[in-house]
Every structure is written in structure tokens, then in C-alpha cells.
Amino acid sequence: GCCYYLPKEHRLFSGDTLFCASIGRTDLPTGSSSQLVRSVKEKIMILPEDTKIYPGHMEETSVQFEKEHNPFKIESKKNKFTYNVYHVTKAFYPKEDIVQTVDEKQEPLVKIHLPEGTCFSLAPEECVQTEDVQEEKRNVTKKVYQFLSKQTGQELAWGMLTGVRPTKLVMQKIEQGMTKEEIFEFLKEQYCVGDKKAQIAYEIACREKALLDQLDCKNGYSLYAGIPFCPSICSYCSFSSSPIAEWKDQVDRYLDAMIKELKATAKLMQGKTLDTVYIGGGTPTTLEADQLDRLLGTIRENFDLEHVLEFTVEAGRPDSITREKLEVIRKYPVTRISVNPQTMQQKTLDLVGRKHTVEDVEQIFHLARELGFDNINMDLIAGLPGEDAADMQDTLEKIEKLHPDSLTVHALAIKRAAKFGQEGRTMDPGTEITQMVEAAAASAERMGLVPYYLYRQKNIAGNFENVGYAEQDKAGVYNILIMEERQTIIACGAGSTTKLVLPEKIKTSSGKETNLIRVENVKNITEYIDRIDEMIERKEALFEK
């Protein structure tokens, strides 16, 4: 299109119909008009908001005016359509700010107004009429997906699946007796999932099922203990954690409260088999060695660990791990630890607020091996700011030299609570993320690690997923349990959530049927300490029902 931008003067001239105030005509030499208009508008919207725009035959506007008067908008007839439609649309347009409204009086089930001026409208008669709410939502979402796919020329890696647990869906189909071919066809027909993602979901579901079959999920349970402190808060993180420096004088009080909750939980679960224990956070190794000793000692003294298949301490950040702390962990029946670099690029570690070096990661890993830890996990994040595929490849080469027993690869998810989200940054979902994720899968294969669990998050870069890879006998059982929701998990600590799995579904007060009941502890650390008796009473009430 004919756009002329004068950067020094902050002025843009156009004779094309590109703006909401324009009455000019658009003469575009190649490609579709909508594609070219969209391309020009994307570039315009990153200009300073005070840039003056002269759209042709009209008085001047500004970039700010265009943003305010030409929004990306979704209008739904019913509230039940909003979640899926929003997240599918956001996956196609991750950089756009999307306005969403509900109007029960409108005739179309869904209307979408795209920034380039295109409008999608879904009439009720275009969808198969059904009394099944889930099927109705799926039909609407599929129509939206098909339109957006055609409009953008893209197909999403996971199709129109918006849930965080795609393997859970596949596992259900396996248990219903579906063949592999039937599951692939189901995923393709119902959710537009491609063969590549269907394959990895199927493989992981099969491995998860084999592990879960070893457990008595009905009579067993898992235990989680959360330490909500970190050396510092990483800019991409939105977990419930606080800088340890601000809480140093309160850590013992926090431990007092959590130990009280752990002891009460042990009494509550007498007669049940404890299958896995997970000490997470936060960063558990922000505790001093004597505090860590106290926590682990409490668990050993109060819980029967005879049948525990896995006991994990998520040591996490290298700047919190010392020889003394690792020696304390070795005193107990801990079978698995994590040493999580997230990246092996020093420039990125500095940028995201991690106060350690690449060399620190390597030294702590070798120290853990020296002390006898034979099941070490490492976490990486694909899509961190400023990193490209070459950076990821370099990170993977460094990780391969260490050769962890398991590797968890996350695609960056920017949530509202994280600093990147608060600052309005958004991820670039381009082909580089694809290269990073594929490089990580290839690296895991070279190390003899196979994918064993998978989950997705909202706002995840490139519509990808988080995948755990492990040696055949080193898969993280707790990770599978937390994703598949097959076993009760009792959680202690601030911000933790207990999940009670019932043998049969019940109807909740909202009318929804479920066999999963959640009980949450308060996130605020001070409130958790002060209200610990209430947290315990919540658990007791849950098991009395």
C-alpha cells in the first residue's frame, strides 16, 4: 500500500483505506487486500502513539486514535462460548489486545472483528443443534478455528484444543478401548489436531498409563510440601513465591506452621499408602541446612515411607544450593532432585533476574553427582527474551555434557502476574520457537531420554507445550499424577492446593459433575502462619464428608 512515514516528524501519510477514519480507496498490487492491509497495520501499530496519521481525504488521526477506535473484538451470545473462543483467537493473534463482550440479545452466536476490518459472524443455523453443552461449545469453537486458520493461513500445533492436559483426553480414549488409529481420527476430526501432536500425546499417554498401573490410586495418595521463597523473583515467573531476604526472620515461624499442618495431615491419612512425596515451591533450598533437615525429618518421622516410589526435592536454583544442603538431603530417602538452569546463556540469566552463572549450574550438578544423586532433573525454557534458536542449541550442547537423568522443556508462558506480563511484553511465536522445541526433543533423544509427560499453559509461546523427558526408569511419577488427576494429592504450605479424587462423580452446588474436590490454602505467608488452624480444619472437614 502507499504509506509514507516521516520518522523525525512522527507523521504518516496514506491514500489507502487502512484506517477507521479513511474514505480513500486501496490499490494493492499483489496478494490479497486483507493480507496486505493487515501487514501494514501491524507495522503501524508499533509506531509511537502520538504519530500523526493522514489517511487521505480526511483530517488527521493518530496511532492512539486508531488503537482505540479499531479494536480486536469478540462478541459472544452466551458466556459459555467465551473461554474457548478467546483462547483459540489469542493463539492465532498472540500480540493483539482482544476485547471480549457478551450480549444475549445478539443474533449471531459469535462475532469477531479483526483489526484489518474483516468481520466473522457465526449464525445459529450454521452449527449442529445439540442439547450437549460441551458438544455445542466444541462446534462453535471449531467454526471459529476454521475461519481463523483460513484467514491467517496457519494451522495451530494443537488445533483447537485449549485445555492444559491433552494426554488426559487421550488416556480416556485408550481406556475406552479405542485403537491408536481411532484416537488419531478422533483428535483430527473433533479438535483439528495434526498427526505429529497426536503421536506425541498418544506415546506419552501410553507411558503414563504404564506407570499409573503400578499404583493403587484408589487407596494411595501423594504428599506435597511447598516452600514459597526464592533467592529472587525471575521476571517470567508467576508462581506464589517471595524473595527470601524479605522473610528471613519469618522462615522459622513459617516452618512451625507447615510442620503443624504436616503432622495433622499424617494423622488424617493413616491407613492410606503414601506413593510419592514432592517438596516444591518456590525454591526449597532457600531454607538453611538446619531448616531443611527439620522439614525432611518431620516427614520421615510422621509418614510411613515404606511404599514410597518417589521422593523429590526440587532444589531448583543453583544459587540456593550448597554442599551442606545436599548432604542434608542425602540423609533422607530422597530419590530425585532438580537443578534448574532454565537457560545456559549468561546474558539471559542476567536479563531475567537469576543471580547465578552458567558455571554455578555446572559446579552444583557435578557436586550432586559426587554426593551420589543418581536421578537429577533439569528444566529449560524455550522462548526466553533475546534468545534465538542458536542460543537454545548452545544451551542444549552444554546440558548434554552434563547428561541429566530427566529434562523438562517449557515453552515460555507469560502470565499477568509475571514482570514480563506486567510490562506488557508479549512473546514472539515465530518459527524460532518451533526450532527450539524440536532441537530440545532431538537433544533429549540423543541422551536416551523419552517423553513421559506433557502439559500446556495459557499464553504459551507458539501454542506449544511443556514436555518432560526421562530415562526409562527415571520418569517423574508425581508430575504424571498432578497432570492426570488420578490420585489424591494432599498439599501443605502457603498457596498449595489439595486435590481429593473421589471414586464416583458428585454434583456440585453449581450443577457441574466432578470427582475432583479442591481445597486451597491461603497464598499470603503471614495469613497462612496466623490461620494455620483454619487450614488444618479445612482438610479435616474435606475428609469427614
C-alpha positions as CSV (number, residue, x, y, z in Angstrom):
1,G,0.0,0.0,0.0
2,C,1.0,3.6,-0.3
3,C,2.2,4.7,3.1
4,Y,4.8,7.3,3.7
5,Y,6.3,7.6,7.2
6,L,8.4,10.6,8.3
7,P,10.1,9.4,11.5
8,K,11.6,12.7,12.6
9,E,8.3,14.5,12.3
10,H,6.3,11.4,13.6
11,R,3.9,11.7,10.6
12,L,2.4,9.0,8.4
13,F,0.6,9.7,5.1
14,S,-1.6,7.3,3.2
15,G,-4.1,7.4,0.4
16,D,-5.3,3.8,1.1
17,T,-8.3,2.7,3.1
18,L,-6.2,1.4,6.0
19,F,-7.7,3.4,8.9
20,C,-11.1,3.8,10.6
21,A,-11.3,7.4,9.5
22,S,-10.2,6.9,5.9
23,I,-12.5,7.2,2.9
24,G,-9.8,6.7,0.3
25,R,-9.5,3.6,-1.8
26,T,-7.0,0.8,-1.6
27,D,-5.0,-0.2,-4.7
28,L,-2.8,-3.1,-3.7
29,P,-0.5,-4.6,-6.4
30,T,0.0,-8.2,-5.1
31,G,-1.6,-10.6,-2.6
32,S,-5.0,-10.3,-1.1
33,S,-6.1,-6.9,0.2
34,S,-6.7,-8.2,3.7
35,Q,-3.3,-9.7,4.0
36,L,-1.5,-6.5,2.8
37,V,-3.7,-4.3,4.9
38,R,-3.1,-6.4,8.0
39,S,0.7,-6.4,7.3
40,V,0.7,-2.6,7.1
41,K,-1.4,-2.1,10.2
42,E,0.8,-4.4,12.2
43,K,3.8,-2.2,11.4
44,I,1.8,1.0,12.1
45,M,0.6,-0.2,15.5
46,I,4.2,-0.3,16.8
47,L,4.8,3.3,16.0
48,P,4.7,5.9,18.8
49,E,1.1,6.6,19.8
50,D,1.5,10.3,19.2
51,T,2.3,9.6,15.5
52,K,0.0,11.8,13.3
53,I,-1.8,9.9,10.6
54,Y,-3.2,11.5,7.4
55,P,-5.4,8.7,5.9
56,G,-6.3,10.6,2.7
57,H,-9.3,12.9,2.1
58,M,-9.8,13.2,5.9
59,E,-8.5,15.2,8.8
60,E,-5.5,13.8,10.7
61,T,-5.8,11.0,13.3
62,S,-3.1,9.3,15.4
63,V,-1.9,5.8,16.2
64,Q,-3.5,6.1,19.6
65,F,-6.9,7.0,17.9
66,E,-6.6,4.0,15.6
67,K,-6.0,1.6,18.5
68,E,-8.9,3.0,20.4
69,H,-11.4,3.0,17.6
70,N,-10.4,-0.1,15.7
71,P,-10.1,-2.8,18.4
72,F,-9.8,-6.5,18.0
73,K,-13.2,-7.6,19.4
74,I,-15.0,-10.8,20.2
75,E,-18.8,-10.6,20.8
76,S,-20.5,-13.8,22.1
77,K,-24.2,-14.5,22.5
78,K,-23.5,-16.8,25.5
79,N,-20.9,-16.7,28.2
80,K,-20.2,-20.4,27.8
81,F,-18.5,-19.7,24.4
82,T,-16.1,-17.0,25.7
83,Y,-13.3,-19.1,27.1
84,N,-12.6,-21.4,24.1
85,V,-13.2,-18.7,21.5
86,Y,-10.9,-16.2,23.3
87,H,-8.0,-18.7,23.7
88,V,-8.2,-20.0,20.2
89,T,-8.3,-16.5,18.8
90,K,-5.4,-15.5,21.1
91,A,-3.4,-18.4,19.8
92,F,-3.7,-17.1,16.2
93,Y,-3.1,-13.4,17.3
94,P,-0.8,-13.6,20.4
95,K,0.3,-10.0,20.1
96,E,-3.2,-8.4,19.9
97,D,-5.2,-7.0,22.8
98,I,-8.6,-8.5,22.4
99,V,-11.8,-7.0,23.8
100,Q,-14.5,-9.5,24.7
101,T,-18.2,-8.9,25.4
102,V,-21.3,-11.0,25.9
103,D,-24.7,-9.9,24.5
104,E,-27.6,-12.4,24.8
105,K,-29.7,-10.3,22.6
106,Q,-27.4,-10.5,19.5
107,E,-28.4,-13.0,16.8
108,P,-25.0,-14.5,15.9
109,L,-23.5,-17.0,18.3
110,V,-20.1,-15.3,17.9
111,K,-18.9,-12.2,16.0
112,I,-15.2,-11.4,15.6
113,H,-14.0,-8.0,14.4
114,L,-10.4,-8.2,13.2
115,P,-8.1,-5.2,13.2
116,E,-7.8,-5.1,9.4
117,G,-11.5,-4.7,9.2
118,T,-12.6,-8.3,8.4
119,C,-15.6,-9.5,10.4
120,F,-16.6,-13.1,11.1
121,S,-20.2,-13.9,12.1
122,L,-21.5,-17.3,13.1
123,A,-25.3,-17.8,12.8
124,P,-27.0,-20.4,14.9
125,E,-28.1,-22.4,11.9
126,E,-24.5,-22.9,10.9
127,C,-23.9,-25.1,13.9
128,V,-25.4,-28.6,14.6
129,Q,-28.1,-28.2,17.2
130,T,-27.5,-30.3,20.3
131,E,-28.5,-30.4,24.0
132,D,-25.0,-31.4,24.9
133,V,-23.3,-28.2,26.2
134,Q,-19.7,-29.5,25.6
135,E,-20.5,-30.5,22.1
136,E,-22.2,-27.2,21.4
137,K,-19.1,-25.3,22.7
138,R,-16.9,-27.6,20.6
139,N,-18.9,-26.9,17.4
140,V,-18.7,-23.2,17.9
141,T,-15.0,-23.3,18.6
142,K,-14.4,-25.4,15.5
143,K,-16.1,-22.9,13.3
144,V,-14.1,-20.1,14.7
145,Y,-10.9,-22.1,14.4
146,Q,-11.6,-22.9,10.7
147,F,-12.2,-19.3,9.9
148,L,-9.1,-18.0,11.7
149,S,-7.0,-20.7,10.1
150,K,-8.2,-19.7,6.6
151,Q,-7.8,-16.0,7.4
152,T,-4.2,-16.3,8.7
153,G,-3.0,-19.2,6.5
154,Q,-1.9,-21.0,9.7
155,E,-2.8,-24.2,11.4
156,L,-2.1,-24.4,15.2
157,A,0.1,-27.2,16.5
158,W,-2.7,-28.4,18.8
159,G,-5.6,-27.4,16.7
160,M,-8.5,-26.0,18.8
161,L,-7.5,-27.8,22.0
162,T,-7.4,-25.2,24.7
163,G,-7.0,-27.4,27.8
164,V,-3.8,-27.9,29.7
165,R,-4.0,-31.7,29.7
166,P,-4.2,-33.2,26.2
167,T,-2.8,-36.5,27.3
168,K,-5.7,-36.9,29.8
169,L,-8.1,-36.8,26.9
170,V,-6.0,-39.5,25.0
171,M,-5.8,-41.7,28.2
172,Q,-9.6,-41.6,28.5
173,K,-9.9,-42.9,24.9
174,I,-7.3,-45.6,25.4
175,E,-9.2,-46.8,28.5
176,Q,-12.4,-46.8,26.4
177,G,-10.8,-49.3,24.1
178,M,-10.1,-47.0,21.1
179,T,-7.2,-48.1,18.8
180,K,-4.4,-45.7,18.0
181,E,-5.8,-45.1,14.6
182,E,-9.3,-44.3,16.1
183,I,-7.7,-41.9,18.6
184,F,-5.8,-40.1,15.8
185,E,-9.0,-39.7,13.8
186,F,-10.9,-38.5,16.9
187,L,-8.3,-35.8,17.6
188,K,-8.2,-34.7,14.0
189,E,-12.0,-34.6,13.5
190,Q,-13.1,-33.2,16.8
191,Y,-10.1,-30.9,17.6
192,C,-8.2,-30.3,14.3
193,V,-5.0,-31.8,15.9
194,G,-2.3,-32.8,13.5
195,D,-0.7,-36.2,13.3
196,K,2.6,-35.0,14.9
197,K,0.9,-33.8,18.1
198,A,-1.5,-36.7,18.2
199,Q,1.5,-39.1,18.0
200,I,3.4,-37.5,21.0
201,A,0.2,-37.3,23.0
202,Y,-0.5,-41.0,22.3
203,E,3.0,-42.1,23.2
204,I,3.1,-40.1,26.4
205,A,-0.4,-41.3,27.4
206,C,0.7,-44.9,27.0
207,R,3.8,-44.4,29.1
208,E,1.8,-42.6,31.8
209,K,-0.7,-45.4,31.9
210,A,2.0,-48.0,32.4
211,L,3.4,-46.0,35.3
212,L,-0.1,-45.3,36.9
213,D,-1.0,-49.0,36.6
214,Q,1.8,-49.6,39.2
215,L,-0.1,-47.5,41.8
216,D,-3.1,-48.2,43.9
217,C,-4.6,-44.8,43.1
218,K,-7.8,-45.6,45.0
219,N,-6.2,-46.3,48.3
220,G,-2.9,-44.4,47.9
221,Y,-2.1,-40.7,48.0
222,S,0.7,-38.3,47.3
223,L,2.1,-35.5,49.6
224,Y,3.2,-32.0,48.5
225,A,5.0,-29.6,50.8
226,G,5.5,-26.0,49.5
227,I,8.3,-23.6,50.4
228,P,7.2,-20.2,49.0
229,F,10.6,-18.5,49.0
230,C,13.1,-17.9,46.2
231,P,16.6,-16.2,46.1
232,S,15.0,-13.6,43.9
233,I,11.9,-13.5,41.7
234,C,12.5,-14.3,38.0
235,S,10.9,-11.9,35.7
236,Y,8.9,-14.6,33.8
237,C,7.6,-16.3,36.9
238,S,4.1,-16.0,38.3
239,F,4.2,-18.7,41.0
240,S,3.3,-17.8,44.5
241,S,6.8,-17.1,45.9
242,S,8.6,-14.3,47.7
243,P,12.3,-13.1,48.0
244,I,13.9,-15.0,50.9
245,A,15.7,-11.8,52.0
246,E,12.4,-10.2,52.9
247,W,11.3,-13.1,55.0
248,K,14.5,-14.3,56.7
249,D,13.1,-13.5,60.2
250,Q,9.8,-15.3,59.5
251,V,11.0,-18.6,57.9
252,D,11.1,-20.5,61.2
253,R,7.6,-19.3,62.0
254,Y,6.5,-20.5,58.6
255,L,8.1,-23.9,59.2
256,D,6.4,-24.2,62.6
257,A,3.1,-23.7,60.9
258,M,3.7,-26.1,58.0
259,I,5.1,-28.8,60.3
260,K,1.9,-28.5,62.4
261,E,-0.1,-29.0,59.1
262,L,2.1,-31.9,58.1
263,K,1.6,-33.7,61.4
264,A,-2.1,-33.2,61.2
265,T,-2.1,-34.5,57.6
266,A,-0.2,-37.6,58.7
267,K,-2.9,-38.4,61.3
268,L,-5.6,-37.7,58.7
269,M,-4.1,-40.1,56.2
270,Q,-3.4,-43.1,58.5
271,G,-4.2,-46.3,56.8
272,K,-3.6,-44.9,53.3
273,T,-0.5,-45.8,51.2
274,L,1.9,-42.9,50.5
275,D,3.2,-43.2,46.9
276,T,5.1,-40.0,46.2
277,V,6.5,-37.0,48.1
278,Y,7.3,-33.7,46.4
279,I,9.0,-30.8,48.1
280,G,8.5,-27.8,45.8
281,G,8.0,-24.1,45.8
282,G,9.4,-21.5,45.3
283,T,12.8,-22.9,45.9
284,P,13.0,-25.4,48.8
285,T,16.8,-24.9,49.1
286,T,16.3,-21.3,50.2
287,L,15.9,-22.9,53.6
288,E,19.1,-23.1,55.6
289,A,20.6,-26.6,56.1
290,D,19.2,-27.0,59.6
291,Q,15.7,-25.8,58.5
292,L,15.8,-28.3,55.6
293,D,16.8,-31.0,58.0
294,R,13.9,-30.1,60.3
295,L,11.4,-30.3,57.4
296,L,12.7,-33.6,56.0
297,G,13.0,-35.1,59.5
298,T,9.3,-34.2,60.2
299,I,8.2,-36.0,57.1
300,R,10.2,-39.1,57.9
301,E,9.1,-39.3,61.5
302,N,5.3,-38.8,60.8
303,F,4.7,-40.5,57.5
304,D,5.1,-44.2,56.5
305,L,7.6,-44.0,53.7
306,E,7.9,-47.8,53.2
307,H,6.0,-47.9,49.9
308,V,7.1,-44.5,48.5
309,L,8.1,-44.9,44.8
310,E,9.5,-41.4,44.5
311,F,10.7,-38.7,46.9
312,T,11.6,-35.4,45.1
313,V,13.2,-32.3,46.5
314,E,13.1,-29.5,43.9
315,A,16.4,-28.0,44.8
316,G,15.9,-25.6,41.8
317,R,18.2,-22.6,41.5
318,P,21.9,-23.2,41.8
319,D,22.4,-20.0,43.8
320,S,20.5,-21.6,46.6
321,I,22.2,-25.0,46.7
322,T,25.3,-25.7,48.8
323,R,27.2,-28.9,49.7
324,E,25.8,-28.8,53.2
325,K,22.3,-28.7,52.0
326,L,22.8,-31.5,49.5
327,E,24.4,-33.6,52.3
328,V,21.3,-33.0,54.5
329,I,19.1,-34.2,51.6
330,R,21.2,-37.3,51.2
331,K,20.5,-38.3,54.9
332,Y,16.9,-39.0,53.9
333,P,15.2,-41.4,51.4
334,V,15.1,-38.7,48.7
335,T,15.2,-40.3,45.2
336,R,15.1,-37.4,42.9
337,I,16.3,-33.7,42.9
338,S,16.1,-30.9,40.4
339,V,18.8,-28.4,39.4
340,N,17.1,-25.9,37.1
341,P,19.2,-23.5,35.0
342,Q,16.3,-22.6,32.6
343,T,19.0,-21.5,30.1
344,M,22.8,-21.7,29.8
345,Q,23.1,-18.3,28.3
346,Q,24.6,-15.8,30.8
347,K,23.1,-12.8,29.0
348,T,19.6,-14.3,29.5
349,L,20.2,-15.3,33.2
350,D,21.2,-11.7,33.9
351,L,18.2,-10.3,32.0
352,V,15.5,-12.4,33.7
353,G,16.9,-11.8,37.2
354,R,18.6,-15.1,38.0
355,K,21.6,-14.3,40.3
356,H,23.9,-17.2,39.2
357,T,26.3,-18.1,36.4
358,V,26.4,-20.9,33.9
359,E,29.5,-22.2,35.8
360,D,27.4,-22.3,39.0
361,V,25.0,-24.7,37.3
362,E,27.7,-27.0,36.1
363,Q,29.5,-27.0,39.5
364,I,26.4,-27.7,41.5
365,F,25.4,-30.5,39.1
366,H,28.8,-32.2,39.4
367,L,28.7,-31.8,43.2
368,A,25.3,-33.5,43.3
369,R,26.7,-36.4,41.2
370,E,29.7,-36.6,43.5
371,L,27.4,-36.9,46.5
372,G,25.6,-39.8,45.0
373,F,22.4,-38.3,43.4
374,D,21.6,-40.6,40.5
375,N,18.3,-39.1,39.4
376,I,18.7,-35.4,38.6
377,N,16.2,-33.4,36.6
378,M,17.0,-30.1,34.8
379,D,14.4,-27.5,33.5
380,L,14.9,-25.4,30.4
381,I,12.6,-22.7,28.9
382,A,12.3,-22.2,25.2
383,G,11.4,-18.6,24.1
384,L,13.1,-16.5,26.8
385,P,13.6,-12.9,25.7
386,G,16.5,-12.2,23.5
387,E,17.2,-15.8,22.7
388,D,17.2,-17.4,19.3
389,A,17.5,-21.0,18.0
390,A,21.3,-20.7,18.1
391,D,21.2,-19.8,21.8
392,M,19.0,-22.8,22.5
393,Q,21.3,-25.1,20.6
394,D,24.3,-23.9,22.6
395,T,22.3,-24.4,25.8
396,L,21.4,-27.9,24.8
397,E,25.0,-28.8,24.0
398,K,26.0,-27.7,27.5
399,I,23.2,-29.8,29.0
400,E,24.2,-32.8,27.0
401,K,27.7,-32.7,28.5
402,L,26.1,-32.8,32.0
403,H,23.6,-35.6,30.9
404,P,20.8,-35.2,33.4
405,D,18.5,-38.2,34.1
406,S,15.5,-36.2,33.0
407,L,14.9,-32.9,31.2
408,T,11.8,-30.8,31.3
409,V,11.4,-28.3,28.5
410,H,8.9,-25.4,28.9
411,A,7.7,-23.1,26.2
412,L,7.6,-19.6,27.8
413,A,4.2,-18.7,29.1
414,I,3.8,-15.1,30.1
415,K,1.1,-14.7,32.8
416,R,-0.3,-11.5,34.1
417,A,1.4,-11.8,37.5
418,A,4.9,-12.1,36.0
419,K,7.0,-9.0,35.4
420,F,7.1,-9.6,31.6
421,G,3.3,-9.7,31.6
422,Q,3.0,-6.6,33.8
423,E,5.3,-4.7,31.5
424,G,3.1,-5.5,28.5
425,R,5.7,-7.7,26.8
426,T,4.4,-10.5,24.6
427,M,6.2,-13.5,23.1
428,D,7.2,-13.8,19.5
429,P,5.5,-17.1,18.4
430,G,7.6,-17.3,15.2
431,T,9.4,-20.2,13.6
432,E,12.3,-19.8,16.1
433,I,10.2,-21.3,18.9
434,T,9.5,-24.3,16.7
435,Q,13.2,-24.8,16.1
436,M,14.0,-24.5,19.8
437,V,11.3,-27.1,20.8
438,E,12.4,-29.5,18.0
439,A,16.1,-29.1,18.9
440,A,15.3,-29.9,22.6
441,A,13.4,-33.1,21.5
442,A,16.4,-34.1,19.4
443,S,18.8,-33.4,22.2
444,A,16.7,-35.5,24.7
445,E,16.7,-38.4,22.2
446,R,20.5,-38.2,21.9
447,M,20.7,-38.5,25.7
448,G,18.4,-41.5,25.7
449,L,15.5,-39.7,27.2
450,V,11.9,-40.3,26.1
451,P,8.9,-38.0,26.6
452,Y,6.9,-39.2,29.6
453,Y,4.5,-36.3,30.5
454,L,3.1,-33.2,28.8
455,Y,1.0,-30.2,29.7
456,R,0.1,-26.8,28.2
457,Q,-0.5,-23.4,29.7
458,K,-2.4,-20.2,28.7
459,N,-0.3,-17.6,26.8
460,I,2.2,-20.3,25.9
461,A,4.7,-19.3,23.2
462,G,3.8,-20.5,19.7
463,N,0.9,-22.7,21.0
464,F,3.3,-25.3,22.1
465,E,3.6,-27.4,25.3
466,N,5.8,-28.3,28.2
467,V,7.3,-31.8,27.9
468,G,9.2,-33.9,30.4
469,Y,11.8,-36.3,29.0
470,A,13.4,-39.0,31.1
471,E,15.4,-42.3,31.1
472,Q,13.1,-45.3,31.1
473,D,13.2,-45.8,34.9
474,K,13.6,-42.2,35.9
475,A,10.2,-40.6,34.9
476,G,8.7,-38.2,37.5
477,V,5.7,-40.1,38.9
478,Y,4.4,-37.1,40.8
479,N,4.4,-35.0,37.6
480,I,2.2,-37.5,36.0
481,L,-0.2,-37.7,38.9
482,I,-0.5,-33.9,39.1
483,M,-1.4,-33.8,35.4
484,E,-3.7,-36.8,35.1
485,E,-5.5,-36.2,38.4
486,R,-5.9,-39.9,39.2
487,Q,-4.9,-39.8,42.8
488,T,-5.5,-37.7,45.8
489,I,-2.7,-35.2,46.5
490,I,-2.5,-33.7,49.9
491,A,-0.8,-30.3,49.8
492,C,0.7,-28.4,52.8
493,G,2.1,-24.9,52.8
494,A,1.0,-21.4,51.7
495,G,-0.6,-21.2,48.3
496,S,-0.8,-25.0,47.9
497,T,-3.9,-26.9,46.7
498,T,-5.1,-30.2,48.0
499,K,-6.9,-32.3,45.3
500,L,-9.2,-35.1,46.6
501,V,-10.1,-37.7,43.9
502,L,-13.4,-39.3,44.6
503,P,-14.3,-42.8,43.5
504,E,-17.5,-41.5,41.8
505,K,-18.6,-38.2,40.4
506,I,-20.8,-35.9,42.5
507,K,-22.8,-32.8,41.6
508,T,-21.5,-29.5,42.9
509,S,-23.6,-26.6,44.0
510,S,-23.1,-25.1,40.5
511,G,-24.6,-28.2,38.9
512,K,-21.3,-29.4,37.5
513,E,-20.4,-33.1,37.9
514,T,-16.9,-33.9,39.1
515,N,-14.9,-36.4,41.0
516,L,-12.2,-33.9,41.9
517,I,-12.6,-31.6,45.0
518,R,-10.0,-28.8,45.6
519,V,-9.2,-27.2,48.9
520,E,-6.8,-24.3,48.8
521,N,-4.5,-22.8,51.4
522,V,-4.2,-19.0,51.6
523,K,-1.3,-17.6,49.5
524,N,-0.3,-14.8,51.8
525,I,2.5,-16.1,54.0
526,T,1.6,-14.1,57.1
527,E,-2.0,-15.2,56.8
528,Y,-1.0,-18.8,56.4
529,I,1.0,-18.6,59.6
530,D,-1.7,-16.9,61.6
531,R,-4.5,-19.0,60.2
532,I,-2.8,-22.4,60.2
533,D,-5.5,-24.0,62.4
534,E,-8.1,-23.0,59.9
535,M,-6.1,-24.6,57.1
536,I,-6.0,-27.8,59.0
537,E,-9.7,-27.7,59.8
538,R,-10.4,-27.3,56.0
539,K,-8.6,-30.6,55.3
540,E,-10.3,-32.3,58.2
541,A,-13.7,-31.2,57.0
542,L,-12.9,-32.4,53.5
543,F,-12.2,-35.9,54.7
544,E,-15.2,-36.0,57.0
545,K,-17.7,-35.6,54.2
